[in-house]
Amino acid sequence: MTPSRRRLARALSCTLALCFIAPSLAQAPRPAAAAPAAVDMKRLASEVWIYAFPLVLTDVTREVQSAGVPANSFRHRRTLPDAGAGEPDPNADFLYSQAWLDLSKGPVVLGVPDSKNRYYLLALLDAYSNVAGSIGPRTTGVEKREFALVGPGFKGHLPEGTVEIRSPTDLAWIFGRTAVADKGDVANAAKFQDQYKLSDTHAPAKGKRGKTPAAPAPAAGNVDTKTPPREQVAAMSAGQFFTRVAMLLPGNPPTKDDAPMLAKMKQLGIVPGKPFETTKLDAATAKQVEDGVKAALDAVVQASKGLAGADIRHGWRIDRALGRWGTDYGRRAIAAWKGLGVNAPEDAIFMSTYLDGGGRKLEGSNRYVLHFGANALPPTDGFWSLSMYDDKERFVANPLSRYSIGSMDKIRRNADGSIDIYLSNANPGGDKESNWLPAPKGPFNVILRVYWPKQDLIDGRWNPPGIKPAA
């Protein structure tokens, strides 16, 4: 880790109050209702909230997205986003597929097709937002295959012909991405999505498959499907939040490395499977716990606006260590706040900037060029793309309906094999139009996405060049 990364890490940990409590605390935990004076319950509640925020957010997101839809079944998006897309930082590289899994009853079998030349990625995420497995050409090849997805407590034989992928939690999520070459390829990509198959099983002793009904879907009437999950979690009281944590713990056990945090949960008064009742606390302690939850939320929101954990190169913000968090609960909480579904670095690395190489804000009224040398293109065994956004993180309407440009497009190369991408509101004209990424008239930012990156990018030996004013 470079000195700058170490400074950022120290600043982040302090910002998120992860060092609130001295190691000498919690040697002999007692019920929270009789909390000893030496325990700072506000800080304890903050630490536990930061640890558990991704778990609760994942569960609320499952409820919202699965309302009226059975567990262990895919939902597919069939269209690419355009300038009217409502979500921030939309991505026009893929059609998305999602499936929320309940692995508590036994294996769920996932079938994937022969992908031939189509890139796809099915990431399996656990309840804490860690990447538990990646399925696609990089890891499992291009052949038609079946995988048995199992939870932490599964013991037994797998269905014949399947390969085991184990999730450390019973609640799991498949976040799938199917690459689309262009708008004319959308229909073919959708047909490819239809070949992703999920089937519930109870694996008999001989390993033969036996189908069972899918787990019941949450009743839509009992779920708030209009308020974004993040806002729902942010609005929870301490009692609501920690009760949710307690109910989720039995099927979604923390890892061995989380043992110190489990001790803090016990000290706070969280008992797996039982409600957390702040009414049993004295008034002063209950207020400390509520204040701790608010402090943690405020810290995560504030830190998510900064550059904590990122590497800054030539104006680009790069984070190469996402998806597998270990005990870095602060960065895990920040990433969850920004959005669930972060890839492992071996699958994708995203780089973003709103600055040119000289540190000046990008403005569409100016003309810029992003130059990749012939031997310095984004290193990938998959593909790369550069997407354009306005200052509200939305795609930019333009005459070409072009929102991104990359290695799957017909980019014109210079005589020496290098590539120039032109960024401006005005059309650069002539043969430059093929390499033009239209910008708004005002401020803008771009995201460079590299899928299946090579080790040079993962290790930081390759960094994107700075965006420069065009001559």
C-alpha positions in Angstrom: 0.0 0.0 0.0 1.3 3.4 -1.0 1.7 6.2 1.6 -1.2 8.0 0.1 -3.4 4.9 0.3 -2.4 4.4 4.0 -3.3 8.0 4.8 -6.7 7.6 3.1 -7.3 4.3 5.0 -6.5 5.9 8.3 -8.7 8.9 7.5 -11.5 6.6 6.5 -11.4 4.4 9.6 -11.5 7.5 11.8 -14.3 9.0 9.8 -16.4 5.9 10.2 -15.8 5.6 13.9 -14.3 2.2 13.6 -11.8 2.9 16.3 -14.3 4.2 18.8 -13.9 1.5 21.4 -10.6 0.5 23.1 -9.7 -3.2 22.7 -10.0 -3.7 26.5 -13.8 -3.3 26.3 -16.2 -6.1 26.2 -14.1 -8.6 28.1 -17.2 -9.7 30.1 -20.2 -8.7 28.1 -23.5 -8.1 29.9 -27.0 -7.3 28.7 -27.3 -3.8 27.2 -30.0 -3.0 29.7 -27.4 -3.0 32.4 -24.6 -1.6 30.4 -21.6 -0.7 32.5 -20.6 2.9 32.7 -17.2 2.1 31.1 -19.0 1.2 27.8 -19.7 4.0 25.4 -22.9 2.7 24.0 -23.0 5.4 21.3 -19.7 4.2 19.8 -20.7 0.6 20.2 -23.9 1.1 18.3 -22.0 3.0 15.6 -19.6 0.2 15.1 -22.3 -2.4 14.9 -24.4 -0.3 12.6 -21.5 0.2 10.1 -20.8 -3.6 10.2 -24.4 -4.6 9.6 -25.6 -1.9 7.2 -24.8 -4.0 4.0 -26.7 -7.0 5.6 -29.8 -5.0 6.3 -29.7 -3.1 3.0 -29.3 -6.3 1.1 -32.4 -7.8 2.8 -34.5 -4.7 2.2 -33.4 -4.6 -1.4 -34.4 -8.2 -1.8 -37.9 -7.4 -0.4 -38.4 -4.5 -2.7 -37.1 -6.2 -5.9 -38.8 -9.5 -5.1 -42.2 -8.2 -4.1 -44.6 -10.6 -5.9 -41.8 -12.6 -7.5 -40.8 -16.1 -6.3 -37.3 -16.6 -4.8 -34.8 -18.5 -6.9 -36.1 -17.0 -10.2 -34.6 -14.6 -12.7 -35.8 -11.2 -13.6 -34.4 -9.8 -16.8 -34.0 -6.2 -18.1 -34.6 -6.3 -21.9 -33.6 -2.7 -22.9 -30.5 -0.5 -22.8 -30.7 2.8 -20.9 -30.8 6.0 -22.8 -30.8 9.7 -22.0 -34.1 9.4 -20.2 -32.8 6.8 -17.8 -33.7 7.7 -14.2 -30.9 5.8 -12.4 -27.5 7.5 -11.8 -24.5 6.4 -13.9 -26.5 4.1 -16.2 -24.5 1.5 -18.1 -25.2 0.7 -21.8 -22.8 -2.2 -22.0 -25.2 -4.9 -20.7 -28.6 -6.2 -20.3 -29.0 -7.0 -16.6 -30.4 -10.1 -14.9 -31.1 -10.5 -11.2 -32.2 -13.4 -9.0 -32.6 -13.4 -5.2 -31.8 -16.8 -3.7 -33.0 -18.7 -0.7 -30.4 -21.4 -0.1 -31.7 -22.5 3.3 -33.6 -25.5 1.9 -30.9 -27.0 -0.2 -29.0 -26.4 -3.5 -30.3 -24.2 -6.2 -29.1 -25.3 -9.7 -28.0 -22.6 -12.1 -27.7 -23.5 -15.8 -25.7 -21.3 -18.2 -25.5 -21.6 -22.0 -22.6 -22.0 -24.4 -21.5 -18.4 -24.7 -19.5 -18.7 -27.8 -18.2 -15.2 -28.4 -20.5 -13.3 -26.0 -19.2 -12.0 -22.8 -21.3 -12.4 -19.7 -20.9 -12.4 -16.0 -23.1 -13.8 -13.2 -21.7 -12.6 -9.9 -22.9 -14.4 -6.8 -23.0 -12.0 -3.8 -23.6 -13.0 -0.2 -25.8 -11.1 2.3 -23.0 -8.8 3.4 -22.3 -7.7 -0.2 -19.2 -9.8 -0.7 -18.6 -11.5 -4.1 -18.8 -15.2 -3.2 -18.3 -16.4 -6.8 -18.1 -15.4 -10.4 -19.5 -17.4 -13.3 -18.6 -16.5 -16.9 -15.8 -17.0 -19.5 -13.1 -15.8 -17.2 -13.7 -18.3 -14.5 -15.9 -21.2 -15.8 -15.3 -21.1 -19.5 -17.7 -20.8 -22.5 -19.3 -24.2 -22.4 -22.8 -25.0 -21.4 -22.7 -26.0 -17.7 -24.7 -26.4 -14.5 -23.7 -25.2 -11.0 -25.1 -26.1 -7.6 -25.4 -23.0 -5.4 -25.4 -24.0 -1.8 -25.6 -22.2 1.5 -23.3 -22.3 4.6 -25.0 -25.3 6.3 -25.4 -27.6 3.3 -24.1 -31.1 3.7 -24.9 -33.9 1.3 -24.7 -34.9 -2.3 -25.0 -32.5 -5.2 -27.3 -33.1 -8.2 -25.5 -35.1 -10.9 -23.4 -33.1 -13.3 -23.2 -30.0 -11.2 -20.2 -28.0 -9.8 -20.6 -26.6 -6.3 -20.4 -22.9 -5.6 -20.9 -22.2 -1.9 -22.3 -19.0 -0.5 -21.4 -18.1 3.1 -25.0 -17.0 3.7 -28.4 -18.4 2.9 -29.5 -15.1 1.5 -27.6 -14.6 -1.8 -28.0 -12.6 -5.0 -27.1 -13.3 -8.6 -26.3 -10.0 -10.4 -26.0 -10.9 -14.0 -24.6 -8.9 -17.0 -25.0 -9.9 -20.6 -22.8 -7.9 -23.0 -24.5 -6.1 -25.9 -22.5 -5.1 -28.9 -24.9 -2.4 -30.1 -28.6 -1.7 -30.3 -29.0 -4.2 -33.1 -27.7 -6.9 -30.8 -30.3 -6.4 -28.0 -32.7 -9.0 -29.2 -29.9 -11.6 -29.5 -28.7 -10.7 -26.0 -32.2 -11.1 -24.6 -32.4 -14.6 -26.1 -29.1 -15.4 -24.4 -30.6 -14.2 -21.1 -33.5 -16.6 -21.5 -31.0 -19.5 -21.3 -30.0 -18.7 -17.7 -32.0 -21.3 -15.8 -32.6 -21.7 -12.0 -34.2 -24.7 -10.4 -34.8 -25.4 -6.7 -33.7 -28.9 -5.5 -33.5 -31.1 -2.5 -30.5 -33.2 -3.4 -31.4 -36.9 -2.5 -28.7 -39.3 -1.3 -27.9 -40.5 -4.8 -27.4 -37.0 -6.0 -30.3 -37.0 -8.4 -32.3 -33.8 -8.9 -35.7 -33.4 -7.4 -37.6 -30.3 -8.1 -39.5 -28.4 -5.4 -41.7 -25.4 -5.6 -39.9 -22.0 -5.4 -39.9 -20.2 -2.1 -43.0 -18.0 -1.7 -42.6 -14.4 -2.8 -43.0 -11.6 -0.3 -46.5 -10.1 -0.4 -46.3 -6.9 -2.4 -48.8 -5.2 -0.1 -46.6 -5.6 2.9 -43.5 -4.1 1.2 -42.7 -0.5 0.5 -41.8 -0.8 -3.2 -41.8 3.0 -3.8 -39.2 4.2 -1.3 -35.6 3.3 -2.4 -34.1 0.6 -0.1 -31.3 2.8 1.0 -33.7 5.5 2.2 -35.8 2.8 4.0 -32.7 1.6 6.0 -31.6 5.2 6.7 -35.0 5.9 8.3 -34.9 2.9 10.6 -34.8 3.4 14.4 -32.1 1.6 16.4 -34.7 -0.9 17.5 -35.9 -1.6 13.9 -32.4 -1.8 12.5 -30.9 -4.1 15.2 -33.9 -6.3 15.3 -33.5 -6.8 11.6 -29.9 -7.7 12.2 -30.8 -10.2 14.9 -33.4 -12.0 12.7 -30.9 -12.2 9.8 -27.9 -13.6 11.8 -29.0 -17.3 12.1 -29.1 -17.9 8.4 -26.4 -15.5 7.5 -23.6 -16.1 9.9 -20.6 -13.8 10.2 -17.2 -15.2 9.4 -14.6 -16.3 11.9 -12.7 -13.1 11.3 -15.9 -11.2 12.5 -15.7 -12.7 16.0 -14.7 -9.4 17.7 -17.7 -7.8 16.1 -20.0 -10.6 17.3 -18.7 -9.9 20.8 -19.7 -6.2 20.4 -23.1 -7.2 19.1 -23.6 -9.3 22.3 -22.4 -6.4 24.4 -24.9 -4.1 22.7 -27.7 -6.6 23.5 -28.3 -8.2 20.1 -29.4 -11.9 20.4 -29.7 -13.9 17.1 -33.3 -14.6 16.4 -34.8 -12.3 19.0 -36.0 -8.7 18.8 -33.8 -5.9 20.0 -36.0 -3.9 22.4 -34.8 -0.4 23.2 -37.8 -0.1 25.6 -35.9 -2.3 28.0 -33.0 0.1 28.1 -32.9 3.0 30.5 -33.6 6.4 28.9 -30.0 7.5 28.8 -28.7 4.3 27.3 -31.5 4.2 24.7 -30.5 7.7 23.6 -26.9 6.8 23.3 -27.8 3.9 21.0 -30.0 6.0 18.9 -27.3 8.7 18.7 -24.8 6.1 17.7 -27.0 4.9 14.8 -27.4 8.5 13.6 -23.6 9.2 13.9 -22.8 6.1 11.9 -25.3 6.9 9.2 -24.0 10.5 8.9 -20.4 9.3 8.8 -21.1 6.8 5.9 -23.0 9.4 3.9 -20.3 12.0 4.3 -17.5 9.5 3.5 -19.3 8.3 0.4 -18.9 11.8 -1.0 -15.1 11.8 -0.7 -12.2 9.9 -2.1 -11.6 7.5 0.7 -10.0 4.3 -0.4 -9.5 5.5 -4.0 -6.3 5.9 -6.0 -6.1 9.1 -7.9 -4.1 9.0 -11.2 -4.0 11.7 -13.9 -7.3 13.0 -12.5 -9.0 9.6 -12.5 -10.4 8.0 -9.4 -9.6 4.3 -9.3 -10.5 1.7 -6.7 -8.9 -1.7 -7.4 -9.9 -3.4 -4.1 -13.7 -3.9 -4.1 -16.0 -6.8 -3.8 -14.2 -8.8 -1.1 -14.0 -6.6 2.0 -12.7 -8.9 4.7 -12.9 -6.9 8.0 -12.8 -3.5 6.2 -16.3 -2.7 7.4 -16.0 1.0 6.7 -15.3 0.7 3.0 -17.9 -2.1 2.7 -20.5 0.2 4.2 -19.6 3.1 1.9 -19.7 0.9 -1.2 -23.1 -0.4 -0.1 -24.4 3.1 0.3 -23.3 4.0 -3.2 -24.9 0.9 -4.6 -25.0 -2.9 -4.1 -23.6 -5.2 -6.7 -19.9 -4.2 -6.8 -17.7 -6.5 -8.9 -14.6 -8.2 -7.8 -11.5 -6.5 -9.3 -10.7 -9.5 -11.5 -14.1 -9.1 -13.2 -14.2 -5.3 -13.6 -12.5 -2.1 -12.6 -14.2 1.3 -13.0 -12.3 4.6 -13.3 -14.1 7.9 -13.2 -13.1 11.6 -13.5 -14.7 15.0 -13.8 -11.2 16.6 -14.3 -8.8 16.9 -17.1 -5.2 15.8 -16.7 -4.3 19.3 -15.4 -6.9 19.2 -12.6 -9.4 21.5 -14.3 -13.1 20.6 -14.4 -14.4 19.2 -17.7 -16.7 21.5 -19.6 -18.6 20.4 -22.7 -18.1 23.9 -24.3 -14.4 23.0 -24.5 -12.8 20.3 -26.7 -10.8 17.4 -25.2 -9.0 14.3 -26.4 -8.3 11.1 -24.6 -5.3 9.5 -26.2 -4.4 5.8 -25.8 -1.1 4.7 -27.2 -1.0 1.7 -29.5 0.6 -0.3 -26.8 -1.2 1.4 -23.9 -4.9 0.6 -24.5 -6.9 -0.5 -21.5 -5.5 -3.9 -20.7 -8.3 -6.5 -20.9 -9.2 -10.0 -21.9 -12.8 -8.9 -22.2 -13.7 -5.4 -23.4 -13.7 -1.7 -22.3 -16.0 1.2 -22.7 -16.0 5.0 -21.9 -19.4 6.5 -20.9 -20.4 10.2 -20.8 -22.5 11.7 -18.0 -23.8 15.2 -17.2 -23.3 16.8 -13.8 -26.5 14.9 -12.6 -24.9 11.6 -13.5 -27.3 11.0 -16.4 -26.6 10.1 -20.1 -26.4 13.0 -22.4 -28.9 13.4 -25.2 -27.1 13.9 -28.6 -27.7 13.6 -32.3 -26.0 10.2 -32.5 -27.7 8.7 -29.5 -24.2 7.7 -28.5 -23.7 7.4 -24.7 -20.5 5.3 -24.6 -17.7 4.3 -26.9 -15.2 1.4 -26.6 -13.5 -1.6 -27.9 -16.7 -3.2 -29.2 -17.3 -0.1 -31.4 -15.9 0.7 -34.8 -13.2 3.1 -33.5 -10.9 4.6 -36.0 -7.2 4.1 -35.2 -4.4 6.4 -36.1 -1.6 5.3 -38.4 0.6 4.2 -35.5 -2.3 2.1 -34.0 -3.1 4.6 -31.3 -6.6 5.8 -30.5 -8.0 9.3 -29.9 -11.4 9.7 -28.4 -12.9 13.2 -28.7 -15.0 14.7 -25.9 -17.0 17.8 -26.6 -20.5 19.2 -27.1 -19.7 20.2 -30.7 -19.2 17.5 -33.3 -15.5 17.5 -34.2 -16.5 16.7 -37.8 -15.0 14.6 -40.6 -13.5 11.3 -39.8 -13.2 12.3 -36.1 -17.0 11.7 -35.7 -16.5 7.9 -35.4 -14.4 8.6 -32.2 -16.6 11.3 -30.8 -18.3 10.9 -27.4 -20.8 13.8 -27.2 -20.8 15.9 -24.1 -23.3 18.3 -22.6 -22.7 22.0 -23.0 -21.8 22.3 -19.3 -19.9 20.2 -16.8 -19.5 16.5 -17.4 -17.8 13.4 -16.1 -16.8 10.1 -17.7 -16.5 6.5 -16.5 -14.0 4.1 -18.0 -15.1 0.5 -17.4 -12.7 -2.4 -18.1 -14.2 -5.9 -17.9 -12.0 -8.9 -17.3 -9.0 -6.6 -16.7 -5.5 -7.9 -17.1 -3.1 -8.0 -14.1 -1.4 -4.8 -15.1 -4.5 -2.9 -14.4 -5.4 -4.8 -11.2 -1.9 -4.3 -9.8 -1.8 -0.6 -10.8 1.0 -0.9 -13.4 -1.4 0.5 -16.0 -3.4 3.7 -15.4 -5.5 5.7 -17.8 -3.9 8.8 -19.3 -5.2 12.3 -18.4 -7.8 13.9 -20.6 -6.2 16.8 -22.4 -7.6 19.9 -24.2 -7.7 19.2 -28.0 -5.4 21.1 -30.2 
